[in-house]
Amino acid sequence: MEYVFELDVSGKADDVVETLLQLHRASCLDKLGDQTAMITAILQSRLARTSFDKNRFQSVSETLHMECKAEMVTPLVTNPGHVCVTDTTLYFQPLNRYPTPVVQITLQDVRRIYKRRHGLMPLGLEVFCTEDDLCSDIYLKFYEPQDRDDLYFYIATYLEHHVAEHSAESYTLQWQRGHLSNYQYLLHLNSLADRSCNDLSQYPVFPWVVSDYSSPELDLSNPGTFRDLSKPVGALNKERLERLLARYQEMPEPKFMYGSHYSSPGYVLFYLVRIAPEYMLCLQNGRFDNADRMFNSIAETWKNCLDGATDFKELIPEFYGDDISFLVNSLKLDLGKRQGGQMVDDVELPPWAQSPEDFLRKSREALESSYVSEHLHEWIDLVFGYKQKGADAVGAHNGNRDVGPTPGTPGRAVQGAGLPRSRGALTQKDPGTTVFHPLTYEGGVDLNSMEDPDEKVAVLTQILEFGQTPKQLFATPHPRRITPRFKSGSQPSSCNASTADSPVSPGEESFEDLTEESRTLAWSNITKLQLYEQHRIHKEAVTGIAVSCNGSSIFTTSQDSTLKMFSKESKMLQRSISFSNMALSSCLLLPGDATVISSSWDNNIYFYSVAFGRRQDTLMGHDDAVSKICWLDSRLYSASWDSTVKVWSGVPPEMSAARRHQFDLLAELEHDVGVDTISLNAAGTLLVSGTREGTVTIWDLATATILHQIPCHSGTVCDTAFSPDSRHVLSTGEDGCLNVIDVQTGMLISSMTSDEPQRCFIWDGNSVLSGSQSGELLVWDLLGGRSTERIRGHAGAVTCMWMNEQCSSVITGGEDRQITFWNLQY
């Protein structure tokens, strides 16, 4: 056949014919590698002869920062051209001027920017001008990683609020606390794992969550309605899994369990054929798939995923969105006739869905249901986490939820946090125990080392068409979400565990509810904290604060070796007690306000009777300075520079002044180096310690064993504390970091950096009030990952802090020898 083309621009016919002849010669070459090499040479030649048209700048005053060659990535097509970034705008000018002569993005509008893998190579960059949208504003693929990194640097440093690449951990805390929905969290994880709507080989992947597609009603209160999220699709059918395992055992190295992936261009277009038929035709050489293999029915598709020999596909985000177009044949496409004679038209919905809109609404409700919220972390472990590859991955397909390293393995840490990898995560070049084909994993093949062009093209084609496993985001078990079913009552975080009150009697429940409301209100207004008065009562830095129940008497310890009692009413110093000539490090007041306990650098712990005005007892229990003490339920906990934390019994709330006490050592928690700080959870079942080398350790007090050991600071840990619900630990260090650790898994799920050490703090699980090295009080929004307020206070470092139960009054002590009273006024 003959085709006639008419050009819109006259005088270009010779150029077009010359290019067509070059491409024709390339297509006639025998080897695929030679074809690709010649086409690449033609393209690079054209790019070299052109440059970005500066007349496209929005303003004559714009300053050029950099220009380079790149390609704009869209589904199944990459469009070559020139990238240019100025002091205000990012431009891309495609060689073929399609879809527009120039694409421009104002840097001020950029909200998120991500480095991407493209074809398993670090060459991609994706820019979003919205916070939560599924699709980006532009996806660029560069020819050199350095060009990509340079452009990323220019854009990230331009942004005033420095909206650079978020870490997975920064979203985990928000999701756990209910500030992100399951849908939003999965979108963020997909984005962080290099999944993009512009790259069909790395399209965002979402789980099947419902397994009931036959009932007339969808019962979200019945666990049987849901798919087992601890297993991948390939392991949901026991009989099929046994056949796959038998084949796996007989397979030579490199072994892989599944011959197809859970996400690939073919699967994505299987779901999207009704809204993107041109992509399906492009992928399948101008034809739609066989009518009986099309996306005809939700129930049929689910059944095939359970029973099919090679079908292990998961879902795409559209199943939980609000756009029904992928379920409806609104374009009236001729998608063929099935064996039964019916034409392929709209997707057949389950009986419990009255319409496509109803199906999406109920699917989203299922995704956000309590059951899925309680189990979604198990699926994240499979797709984005530590069960993605290696021995843990293989074990997970046997349906054993406990397979793999235990959460308490010391030294575990999140990848990317500058910490040791967990023993459950494979190194990049170990395809021996993968579950999918080795080529689907990041680092599974080094394209740059391939010398044979034909082999390189074939491998790249296979990578792009077979599908790619998401980048691994977590190397330890993922924390579960905090749901109402799992929330437990606890003491307020504002009350130091060492001064926790005795349990509330039933008659005080209504008061407790009011107190909780006042705490919430107080923390929401914590930035309005105002300095009330200051008193200099010590000769050296203040190290500890304890306050009587009625708030009238303030007890403080200091490096000047004295314990002092200060009256808030008379504003007078009432007592000054010295136990030795060594510094005192902390103090606490036992319930009943009759006894003050002080720890000292002389290795001792002193008990002082307020009523009798004298020392009651001395506990000589350590071989070096005692750095911190806590008390709960007649047990005393002491931390020391002798590398131990000791647990003592026989410390009742009402200590008799008439006799000496017998202190029994119940447990000794050994550390490698000196311990600087400890804290208890509200129930007294867990203890967290911080050492001078930057390690935070969470201990199970019932067994005196380590649950997690996290080396998350460089330098001394200044302070640690559990959240009110005991689900998280916050630590601050000399390195200026504020780190949030998930207690269940030991995962570092949030880290913020200050320009100076935060020496002490109080927190409610979401917000933090910290005392800085410079003497300021800082308010931190953990969910937002930033400091929201700085309040001037001391002339030297803030060294200790106390807050009342209603969170309306704060007392701080500092290196300036002063105690400062703060009131919350709102």
ChimeraX attribute file (.defattr): number of C-alpha atoms within 10 A of each C-alpha:
attribute: neighborCount
match mode: 1-to-1
recipient: residues
	/A:1	2
	/A:2	3
	/A:3	4
	/A:4	4
	/A:5	6
	/A:6	7
	/A:7	9
	/A:8	7
	/A:9	7
	/A:10	7
	/A:11	9
	/A:12	10
	/A:13	13
	/A:14	9
	/A:15	9
	/A:16	12
	/A:17	11
	/A:18	11
	/A:19	15
	/A:20	12
	/A:21	11
	/A:22	14
	/A:23	15
	/A:24	13
	/A:25	13
	/A:26	19
	/A:27	16
	/A:28	11
	/A:29	13
	/A:30	9
	/A:31	12
	/A:32	17
	/A:33	16
	/A:34	17
	/A:35	21
	/A:36	17
	/A:37	15
	/A:38	17
	/A:39	17
	/A:40	12
	/A:41	12
	/A:42	16
	/A:43	15
	/A:44	15
	/A:45	11
	/A:46	15
	/A:47	19
	/A:48	10
	/A:49	7
	/A:50	13
	/A:51	17
	/A:52	21
	/A:53	11
	/A:54	12
	/A:55	8
	/A:56	14
	/A:57	21
	/A:58	12
	/A:59	11
	/A:60	9
	/A:61	10
	/A:62	14
	/A:63	13
	/A:64	14
	/A:65	12
	/A:66	14
	/A:67	17
	/A:68	19
	/A:69	23
	/A:70	26
	/A:71	22
	/A:72	24
	/A:73	21
	/A:74	16
	/A:75	15
	/A:76	16
	/A:77	12
	/A:78	16
	/A:79	18
	/A:80	24
	/A:81	24
	/A:82	22
	/A:83	26
	/A:84	23
	/A:85	24
	/A:86	19
	/A:87	16
	/A:88	20
	/A:89	21
	/A:90	19
	/A:91	19
	/A:92	27
	/A:93	27
	/A:94	23
	/A:95	19
	/A:96	11
	/A:97	14
	/A:98	11
	/A:99	10
	/A:100	11
	/A:101	13
	/A:102	19
	/A:103	18
	/A:104	20
	/A:105	18
	/A:106	15
	/A:107	19
	/A:108	13
	/A:109	13
	/A:110	21
	/A:111	19
	/A:112	19
	/A:113	21
	/A:114	20
	/A:115	23
	/A:116	24
	/A:117	19
	/A:118	21
	/A:119	22
	/A:120	25
	/A:121	17
	/A:122	18
	/A:123	21
	/A:124	26
	/A:125	23
	/A:126	23
	/A:127	22
	/A:128	20
	/A:129	19
	/A:130	14
	/A:131	10
	/A:132	14
	/A:133	12
	/A:134	18
	/A:135	16
	/A:136	17
	/A:137	15
	/A:138	18
	/A:139	24
	/A:140	24
	/A:141	26
	/A:142	22
	/A:143	14
	/A:144	15
	/A:145	13
	/A:146	12
	/A:147	19
	/A:148	21
	/A:149	16
	/A:150	12
	/A:151	19
	/A:152	20
	/A:153	12
	/A:154	15
	/A:155	23
	/A:156	21
	/A:157	12
	/A:158	16
	/A:159	15
	/A:160	8
	/A:161	9
	/A:162	12
	/A:163	15
	/A:164	19
	/A:165	14
	/A:166	14
	/A:167	17
	/A:168	22
	/A:169	21
	/A:170	19
	/A:171	22
	/A:172	25
	/A:173	28
	/A:174	21
	/A:175	22
	/A:176	21
	/A:177	15
	/A:178	14
	/A:179	14
	/A:180	17
	/A:181	16
	/A:182	20
	/A:183	16
	/A:184	16
	/A:185	19
	/A:186	21
	/A:187	21
	/A:188	23
	/A:189	23
	/A:190	24
	/A:191	26
	/A:192	22
	/A:193	23
	/A:194	25
	/A:195	25
	/A:196	24
	/A:197	19
	/A:198	23
	/A:199	22
	/A:200	24
	/A:201	27
	/A:202	29
	/A:203	25
	/A:204	27
	/A:205	25
	/A:206	24
	/A:207	22
	/A:208	21
	/A:209	23
	/A:210	20
	/A:211	15
	/A:212	19
	/A:213	19
	/A:214	12
	/A:215	12
	/A:216	12
	/A:217	12
	/A:218	19
	/A:219	14
	/A:220	18
	/A:221	12
	/A:222	9
	/A:223	13
	/A:224	12
	/A:225	18
	/A:226	19
	/A:227	18
	/A:228	22
	/A:229	22
	/A:230	21
	/A:231	20
	/A:232	24
	/A:233	23
	/A:234	24
	/A:235	21
	/A:236	21
	/A:237	15
	/A:238	15
	/A:239	10
	/A:240	16
	/A:241	21
	/A:242	13
	/A:243	11
	/A:244	19
	/A:245	18
	/A:246	11
	/A:247	14
	/A:248	16
	/A:249	11
	/A:250	9
	/A:251	12
	/A:252	9
	/A:253	10
	/A:254	12
	/A:255	19
	/A:256	22
	/A:257	21
	/A:258	21
	/A:259	14
	/A:260	17
	/A:261	21
	/A:262	25
	/A:263	25
	/A:264	25
	/A:265	22
	/A:266	19
	/A:267	24
	/A:268	24
	/A:269	21
	/A:270	19
	/A:271	20
	/A:272	19
	/A:273	24
	/A:274	24
	/A:275	18
	/A:276	15
	/A:277	19
	/A:278	15
	/A:279	19
	/A:280	22
	/A:281	15
	/A:282	12
	/A:283	16
	/A:284	12
	/A:285	8
	/A:286	12
	/A:287	13
	/A:288	20
	/A:289	16
	/A:290	11
	/A:291	17
	/A:292	14
	/A:293	11
	/A:294	19
	/A:295	23
	/A:296	21
	/A:297	16
	/A:298	14
	/A:299	17
	/A:300	15
	/A:301	17
	/A:302	21
	/A:303	14
	/A:304	14
	/A:305	21
	/A:306	21
	/A:307	19
	/A:308	14
	/A:309	16
	/A:310	16
	/A:311	21
	/A:312	23
	/A:313	25
	/A:314	20
	/A:315	18
	/A:316	19
	/A:317	17
	/A:318	19
	/A:319	20
	/A:320	21
	/A:321	15
	/A:322	15
	/A:323	12
	/A:324	17
	/A:325	16
	/A:326	18
	/A:327	27
	/A:328	15
	/A:329	17
	/A:330	12
	/A:331	12
	/A:332	11
	/A:333	13
	/A:334	12
	/A:335	19
	/A:336	17
	/A:337	14
	/A:338	15
	/A:339	9
	/A:340	7
	/A:341	8
	/A:342	10
	/A:343	15
	/A:344	21
	/A:345	20
	/A:346	18
	/A:347	18
	/A:348	18
	/A:349	20
	/A:350	21
	/A:351	16
	/A:352	17
	/A:353	20
	/A:354	11
	/A:355	14
	/A:356	21
	/A:357	16
	/A:358	15
	/A:359	21
	/A:360	20
	/A:361	17
	/A:362	18
	/A:363	20
	/A:364	18
	/A:365	14
	/A:366	22
	/A:367	24
	/A:368	18
	/A:369	15
	/A:370	18
	/A:371	19
	/A:372	24
	/A:373	20
	/A:374	17
	/A:375	15
	/A:376	24
	/A:377	19
	/A:378	22
	/A:379	21
	/A:380	24
	/A:381	26
	/A:382	23
	/A:383	25
	/A:384	23
	/A:385	24
	/A:386	28
	/A:387	30
	/A:388	29
	/A:389	30
	/A:390	21
	/A:391	20
	/A:392	23
	/A:393	25
	/A:394	20
	/A:395	17
	/A:396	23
	/A:397	24
	/A:398	16
	/A:399	17
	/A:400	12
	/A:401	12
	/A:402	10
	/A:403	16
	/A:404	21
	/A:405	17
	/A:406	15
	/A:407	18
	/A:408	18
	/A:409	19
	/A:410	17
	/A:411	18
	/A:412	27
	/A:413	27
	/A:414	25
	/A:415	18
	/A:416	13
	/A:417	15
	/A:418	10
	/A:419	15
	/A:420	15
	/A:421	19
	/A:422	20
	/A:423	18
	/A:424	22
	/A:425	23
	/A:426	21
	/A:427	12
	/A:428	12
	/A:429	13
	/A:430	14
	/A:431	23
	/A:432	16
	/A:433	20
	/A:434	25
	/A:435	26
	/A:436	22
	/A:437	23
	/A:438	23
	/A:439	22
	/A:440	24
	/A:441	24
	/A:442	19
	/A:443	17
	/A:444	16
	/A:445	20
	/A:446	13
	/A:447	17
	/A:448	8
	/A:449	8
	/A:450	13
	/A:451	9
	/A:452	9
	/A:453	17
	/A:454	17
	/A:455	14
	/A:456	18
	/A:457	19
	/A:458	12
	/A:459	17
	/A:460	17
	/A:461	12
	/A:462	15
	/A:463	22
	/A:464	21
	/A:465	17
	/A:466	22
	/A:467	26
	/A:468	29
	/A:469	28
	/A:470	26
	/A:471	24
	/A:472	22
	/A:473	24
	/A:474	25
	/A:475	25
	/A:476	29
	/A:477	25
	/A:478	27
	/A:479	23
	/A:480	20
	/A:481	22
	/A:482	17
	/A:483	14
	/A:484	8
	/A:485	8
	/A:486	12
	/A:487	11
	/A:488	11
	/A:489	11
	/A:490	13
	/A:491	20
	/A:492	23
	/A:493	24
	/A:494	24
	/A:495	20
	/A:496	26
	/A:497	24
	/A:498	25
	/A:499	20
	/A:500	22
	/A:501	17
	/A:502	12
	/A:503	8
	/A:504	10
	/A:505	8
	/A:506	8
	/A:507	8
	/A:508	9
	/A:509	11
	/A:510	10
	/A:511	11
	/A:512	14
	/A:513	11
	/A:514	12
	/A:515	16
	/A:516	16
	/A:517	12
	/A:518	16
	/A:519	21
	/A:520	15
	/A:521	15
	/A:522	20
	/A:523	21
	/A:524	12
	/A:525	14
	/A:526	22
	/A:527	20
	/A:528	15
	/A:529	19
	/A:530	17
	/A:531	16
	/A:532	13
	/A:533	12
	/A:534	17
	/A:535	15
	/A:536	15
	/A:537	18
	/A:538	22
	/A:539	15
	/A:540	19
	/A:541	24
	/A:542	31
	/A:543	26
	/A:544	26
	/A:545	25
	/A:546	27
	/A:547	22
	/A:548	18
	/A:549	15
	/A:550	7
	/A:551	13
	/A:552	13
	/A:553	19
	/A:554	19
	/A:555	20
	/A:556	29
	/A:557	31
	/A:558	28
	/A:559	23
	/A:560	19
	/A:561	23
	/A:562	25
	/A:563	27
	/A:564	19
	/A:565	21
	/A:566	21
	/A:567	15
	/A:568	13
	/A:569	9
	/A:570	9
	/A:571	13
	/A:572	12
	/A:573	16
	/A:574	12
	/A:575	14
	/A:576	15
	/A:577	15
	/A:578	15
	/A:579	21
	/A:580	14
	/A:581	13
	/A:582	17
	/A:583	23
	/A:584	33
	/A:585	25
	/A:586	27
	/A:587	28
	/A:588	29
	/A:589	27
	/A:590	24
	/A:591	21
	/A:592	13
	/A:593	19
	/A:594	19
	/A:595	24
	/A:596	23
	/A:597	24
	/A:598	26
	/A:599	28
	/A:600	29
	/A:601	21
	/A:602	19
	/A:603	20
	/A:604	22
	/A:605	26
	/A:606	18
	/A:607	22
	/A:608	23
	/A:609	19
	/A:610	17
	/A:611	10
	/A:612	11
	/A:613	13
	/A:614	13
	/A:615	18
	/A:616	21
	/A:617	19
	/A:618	18
	/A:619	15
	/A:620	13
	/A:621	16
	/A:622	20
	/A:623	14
	/A:624	18
	/A:625	24
	/A:626	31
	/A:627	24
	/A:628	28
	/A:629	27
	/A:630	25
	/A:631	27
	/A:632	23
	/A:633	18
	/A:634	13
	/A:635	21
	/A:636	21
	/A:637	22
	/A:638	26
	/A:639	30
	/A:640	29
	/A:641	23
	/A:642	19
	/A:643	21
	/A:644	23
	/A:645	28
	/A:646	19
	/A:647	22
	/A:648	21
	/A:649	16
	/A:650	16
	/A:651	18
	/A:652	16
	/A:653	19
	/A:654	14
	/A:655	20
	/A:656	14
	/A:657	20
	/A:658	7
	/A:659	9
	/A:660	11
	/A:661	16
	/A:662	12
	/A:663	17
	/A:664	12
	/A:665	15
	/A:666	13
	/A:667	18
	/A:668	17
	/A:669	16
	/A:670	16
	/A:671	17
	/A:672	12
	/A:673	17
	/A:674	23
	/A:675	30
	/A:676	26
	/A:677	28
	/A:678	29
	/A:679	27
	/A:680	25
	/A:681	24
	/A:682	24
	/A:683	15
	/A:684	16
	/A:685	14
	/A:686	20
	/A:687	25
	/A:688	26
	/A:689	26
	/A:690	31
	/A:691	28
	/A:692	22
	/A:693	19
	/A:694	24
	/A:695	24
	/A:696	30
	/A:697	22
	/A:698	25
	/A:699	22
	/A:700	15
	/A:701	17
	/A:702	10
	/A:703	9
	/A:704	17
	/A:705	15
	/A:706	19
	/A:707	22
	/A:708	27
	/A:709	22
	/A:710	23
	/A:711	22
	/A:712	27
	/A:713	25
	/A:714	15
	/A:715	16
	/A:716	21
	/A:717	30
	/A:718	25
	/A:719	28
	/A:720	26
	/A:721	29
	/A:722	29
	/A:723	23
	/A:724	21
	/A:725	20
	/A:726	24
	/A:727	21
	/A:728	23
	/A:729	25
	/A:730	24
	/A:731	28
	/A:732	31
	/A:733	30
	/A:734	20
	/A:735	20
	/A:736	22
	/A:737	21
	/A:738	26
	/A:739	22
	/A:740	28
	/A:741	26
	/A:742	23
	/A:743	22
	/A:744	18
	/A:745	22
	/A:746	30
	/A:747	25
	/A:748	27
	/A:749	24
	/A:750	23
	/A:751	21
	/A:752	17
	/A:753	17
	/A:754	16
	/A:755	10
	/A:756	14
	/A:757	23
	/A:758	32
	/A:759	24
	/A:760	25
	/A:761	26
	/A:762	26
	/A:763	22
	/A:764	18
	/A:765	24
	/A:766	16
	/A:767	20
	/A:768	20
	/A:769	24
	/A:770	26
	/A:771	29
	/A:772	26
	/A:773	23
	/A:774	19
	/A:775	22
	/A:776	20
	/A:777	25
	/A:778	20
	/A:779	24
	/A:780	23
	/A:781	16
	/A:782	22
	/A:783	19
	/A:784	14
	/A:785	18
	/A:786	14
	/A:787	17
	/A:788	12
	/A:789	15
	/A:790	16
	/A:791	16
	/A:792	12
	/A:793	23
	/A:794	25
	/A:795	15
	/A:796	18
	/A:797	24
	/A:798	32
	/A:799	28
	/A:800	25
	/A:801	25
	/A:802	23
	/A:803	20
	/A:804	17
	/A:805	20
	/A:806	19
	/A:807	24
	/A:808	20
	/A:809	19
	/A:810	20
	/A:811	22
	/A:812	25
	/A:813	32
	/A:814	30
	/A:815	24
	/A:816	19
	/A:817	25
	/A:818	22
	/A:819	27
	/A:820	20
	/A:821	19
	/A:822	19
	/A:823	17
	/A:824	18
	/A:825	13
	/A:826	11
